[in-house]
Amino acid sequence: MKKELTIFDNPENVKRLRKGFYVALVLVLVAEFFVDMHGYFSVEHFFGFYAVYGFISYVFLIFTAKFLRTILMRKEDYYDK
């Protein structure tokens, strides 16, 4: 059976997507100069706070998922009994 290729199998497409994500990140950080953030806490007024907060939240979710996988994952032959 022939494996069907997707858009992510071509390394050139992956490079383009990565560059696009970097450009989007820079545009969001530049937009922060022009948008008045109405934060409730004083820490929210620091430049790049929301980017750092989002990154830390993302890393926390990844580590939580990896930890929960060790607890919730069944053995490979669990349903063969």
C-alpha positions in Angstrom: 0.0 0.0 0.0 1.4 3.4 -1.0 1.7 6.0 1.7 -0.1 9.2 0.9 2.1 12.3 1.4 0.8 15.3 3.3 1.9 18.9 3.2 4.1 18.4 6.3 6.2 15.6 4.6 8.0 18.1 2.4 10.8 19.8 4.3 10.5 23.0 2.2 6.9 23.4 3.3 7.9 22.9 6.9 10.5 25.7 6.5 7.9 28.0 5.0 5.4 27.3 7.8 8.1 27.9 10.4 9.0 31.2 8.8 5.4 32.2 8.6 5.0 31.5 12.3 8.0 33.6 13.1 6.7 36.5 11.0 3.3 36.2 12.8 5.1 36.3 16.2 7.0 39.4 15.2 3.8 41.1 13.9 2.0 40.4 17.2 4.9 41.8 19.2 5.1 44.9 17.0 1.3 45.4 17.3 1.7 45.6 21.1 3.3 49.0 20.6 0.1 50.3 19.0 -2.6 48.6 21.0 -3.4 49.9 24.5 -3.6 46.9 26.8 -6.1 47.4 29.6 -4.7 45.0 32.1 -6.1 44.5 35.6 -2.8 43.7 37.3 0.4 45.8 37.0 2.4 42.9 35.6 0.2 42.8 32.5 1.6 46.2 31.4 5.1 44.8 30.7 6.1 44.5 27.1 5.7 40.9 25.9 3.8 39.7 29.0 1.1 37.9 27.0 3.7 36.2 24.8 5.6 35.0 27.8 2.5 34.0 29.7 1.3 32.0 26.7 4.6 30.2 26.3 4.7 29.3 29.9 1.1 28.0 29.8 2.0 26.0 26.7 5.0 24.4 28.3 2.9 23.6 31.4 0.3 21.9 29.4 2.8 19.8 27.6 4.5 18.6 30.8 1.1 18.0 32.4 0.0 15.8 29.4 3.3 13.8 29.5 2.9 13.2 33.2 -0.8 12.2 32.9 0.1 9.9 30.0 2.3 7.8 32.4 -0.6 7.5 34.8 -3.5 6.9 32.3 -1.8 4.9 29.6 -2.7 1.2 29.5 -0.4 -1.7 28.6 -0.1 -2.7 25.0 -1.9 -6.0 25.5 -4.7 -4.6 27.8 -7.6 -5.4 25.5 -6.2 -8.8 24.4 -7.3 -10.6 27.5 
